Amino acid sequence: MNMFEHIDGVIAISGDLYVKTPEALEVLLAELRTTGYQIDNLRESDLRKRLHADVDVEMMEKNGWSLWYAHLDVRRGKCGSCNGLISVAGICCHGHQCELCGAVTYYKVIDGSMVRFSFVQRDGDEHGMADITMKAQRWDTEAGYLYLYPEIHDGLWLRDKQTKRYFEANRDKWEEVTEDGQRLIRVRYPEPWDYEVSAINPSEIHPHSWNHKIVLVWEGKEYDEYSRDFPLPKSISIYETWHWAPLERSPRLHERIIHAIGMVSDCGYYYQDGQPAFYDLHLENMRRFVEHFTELDLEEWDRVIPRTDRSGPGMIRAIAQLFGASFSIPAQ
């Protein structure tokens, strides 16, 4: 049971909270803030306004968008040198230093890193699928140059002599230098990457050097970043259901039910060989949605759905046919 579901009028479905009345919402938001959550009003979100400028608040309400987003500020970095807790901002940037002891927390490129890249194509260059791999010697981020050992290795697309021809065909994008008797290849590669400046576009770099880990800190206790023992949801989407519930039968109601549990409603997305895609927890959460936010016959749901083929196409067709009146999804 979700820890906030004790509030009258609050229903938890797949980690999200569905609120039935404005009064219940007021109580919920107050309790979330008391617990330590930061809450974003998505009606006022600048990101939402930029990405969905054509969607007004009334449409958000009517179409059942999440209108509130609660989240905990619990992610911290842990320095591998001093074991101190530090900010995660920039912690995975090449050369970033711990604000407590000054140790570098991460190197994206180290001596021996294999860098697979394509040369950046300018106007007039021949475009195509081509890349090579070279071993890095170092990355001078202040000057914006990557230094590579001269040996050329296969890329994903090019092999053997093709790699050397590709390298030579882009002679204008690299230069040969010698340092302490070592012959190296130098290419422009700024941090942050900039198309207008960089000579290369890396698609793979490995290994890196990590001198930190990410932890979650709650009430003085540390948890691994992906620990299942963390006592609270790290984030919660909140829906104001009084704008749109209860939902009536419709040709697309099955999509609302399936999307509410985080699943895809397209039959073609799933394996077509009968492999299970829907499990007990999915069915439990769909039933809660049907019970609280639709006008559908719950007894009919209980009679049909638990016995239904649990493959993706099988479950989607069953829900659509059960609650979509004459609507049905053709077999794939």
Secondary structure, DSSP 8 states (H G I E B T S, - for coil): --TTTTSTTEEEETTEEEE-SHHHHHHHHHHHHHHT-EEEETTS-HHHHHHTTT--HHHHHHTT---EEEE---EEEEETTT--EE--TTTTSTT-B-TTT--B-EESS-TT-EEEEEE---TTS---S--EEEEEEEEETTTTEEEEEEEEEE-SS--THHHHHHHHHTGGG-EEEEETTEEEEEEE--SS--TTT-SEEEEEEE--EE-EEEEEEETTEEEETT-TT-SS-SEEEEEEGGGT-SB---TTHHHHHHHHTT----GGGS-SS--B---HHHHHHHHHHHHHHB-S-HHHHHHHGGGS--BHHHHHHHHHHHHSTT------
